[in-house]
Amino acid sequence: MFTKCNSGVGVRLKTVAVLLAACSLSPVIARADWQAVEQVKTYAIAGKSGAELYASIGERGPLVGGKTRTVAFTNFKLTWSRKYETVSGACTLVSARPNLTITYTLPKPAERLPPDTARNWDTFITGIRTHENVHGVMIKDMVKAIETASVGMSVPDDRDCRKLKADLTKRLSELSLAQRQRSREFDRAELSEGANIHQLILNLVNGS
């Protein structure tokens, strides 16, 4: 994929010249420094008690898949700035900079809550926010995995980079599916009876 350029004491000048020529023809692989943009959006809910607030969540919560309402939701927008280079007919992806925005959608009471309800709500929403932040970490892990797996990819006899781009699309799809599966398994564990989210809901509704 690329030539590693090392020179040592006593290497013949002819050998050095060959190495320098090889290095000048090799793509320079670049790893990007990047930061995800993370933002929070809220939707208004009504109620003065924990039970009323949770009922309002059931009526107003974000729709997942257009049919199922949930308490909170994390989604993201990901685009890439990629640079390809062709040397001796081989196409290499020399850099790929991600542009990642993660959005957390959370409920927010529309009115000031009574003190007891406010305390219970703070505990509830802190737990929900922590849960959604884990989804955010999983998304960032996926993007890092894509960067690691893709930057430096090289395909011989691919002057127009079509083969490389097809291989890249396949690899990205596999990593995306793995992230979705990891996210589903995390939700399943957290939402099961007696688990973290289940307990947060019970404590909010029952006022304990």
N, C-alpha and C positions, 0 to 999 in steps of 0.2 A: 504493500500500500504506500509506504514511503521509506526513504532511506535514512537510517540513523547516522548522523555525522559525528564521528569521533576521530581524533588524531592523537597519536602518541609519540613519545620521544623515539627517534630512530626510524620512523616510517620513511620510506623512500619518497623522494620528491615526485616521482611518476605516480606512485600510489596516491599521494595527497592530491595531485591534479585530477586523478580519476574520481576520487571522492568528492572533490569540490564540484566537478562537472555534474555528478549524480545529484548532489544536493541542490544545485541550481535548477534542476529539472523537476525536483520533487515538490508537490504542494506543501505549503506551510499550514499545518493544522492549528486552528485557534479555538480555545475554549472561552466562552463568554461569561463575564460576570453579570448577573442579573438579579433582580428582585421582583417578586410578585407584588402586584397591587391588590390590596385586600380592602373591601368595603362592606359596610353593613346597610341593609335596607330593612325597614320595619313596616308592618301592617298593623292597623289599629284594631284593637279588640275592646269590647265593652264588658262591664261588670264590676261589682264591688266585693264579691266573694271569690274564693278560689274556684268553686264549682261554676259560677257564672263566667269567669274568665276562660275556663277550659271549654265550656260550651260555646263561647264566642270563637275560640280557636277552631273548633270543629266546623263552624259556619264560614269562617273567613280565612282559614289557613291556606297556604299556597297549594295549588294543585300539582301533583306529580303524575306525569303521564296524561294530564288532562282529565283525570277521573278520580284520583285519590287525594284527599286533603291530609296535610301533615302539619305538625307543630312548627317546624322550621325546615329550611332547605338551603343547600349549598350548591351553587353551580359556578361555572367558569367559562371564560372566553380565552382561547389560546390561538395565537398566530405565530408564525415563524419568519424570521429574516435569514435566508440561507444563501450561502455562496458556494458555487461549484467551480471546479477547475479541471481542465482536460489537459493531460500530459501524455504524449505518445499514444494517443487514442484511448487512454483510460480516464474515466470520469471519477472524480473524488469530491465528496462533500467536505469542504475545508472548514466551514464554520456554520453554526446554526444558533441564532439568538432568539430565545423565546420571548414573546410578549404575552404575559399571563395576568389576567384579572379574575380574582375570586370574589364572588358576591355571596354574603350570608344574609338570608332573609329570616327575620325573627319577629315574634309578636311583641306588641307594646301597648299597654293599657292606655286608653284615650283619656281617662280621668284620674285624678289623684285617688289613691287607694287608702282605705282605713289602715291604721298602723299594723294590726295583726296580719291582714291580708298582704300588706306591702312587704313585710318580712318574709312571708311564705313565697311571695312572688319573686323576691330577690334571690332566694335559694333556688327556686325553679329555673329562672332565666339564666342564672350563672351556670347551672348544670347543663342546660340546653346549649348555651353558647360554647361551653367546653366540648360538648359532643360534636358540634358543627366544626369547631376548630380542628378536630381530628380529621374530619373529611378534607379540610383545607390542607393539612399536612400530607395526606395521601395524594392529593392532586399535585402538590409540589414535588413529591417523591416521583410521581409518574413523569413529570416534565424533566426532572434530572435524569431519570432512566432513559428517556427518549434521547436526550442530549448525549449521554454516554454511549448509547448503542448506535447512534447515527453519525456523529461527527467522526470523520476519518474513514467512513465507508467508501470503498472504491470498487469499481467494476471495469474490467478490461474491455477493450473493443466497444466502447460506448461513447462515441464522440458527441452525440446529442443528449447524453445523460438520461435517456429514456429508461434504460434497464435499471439504473440506479434509483431513479424516482419510483419505479414500480416496486423495487425491493424495499425502499424506504416506506412507502405506503403500507405495505404488508406488515413490516416490523412495527410501525406506529399503531396499526390496528390491534395487533396482538398485545401491546403494552397498555393500550386504552381499555381493552376488554379485561385485562388483569386488574386494572385499577377499579373498574366497575364491580368486578366480582369481590374484590377486597372490601369495597365500600358496602356492598350488600351484606356481606358476612358480618361486618361490624355492626350494622343496623340491626340485623337479626339477633345478635347477641345482646345488644343494648336494650332492645324492645321486648325481649322475652319476659315471661312472667317472673316477677321478683327481681329483675335486673335493673340497671341504673335508671333508664328513662321511665320504666314502669313505676319505680319507686318515687321518682320526681313528680309524676302525674298524680299518684295516690296521695302524696303529702300535700300537694297543692289543693286538690279537690276536697280532701278531708280536713284541711286546715291544721295539719300536725307538723 
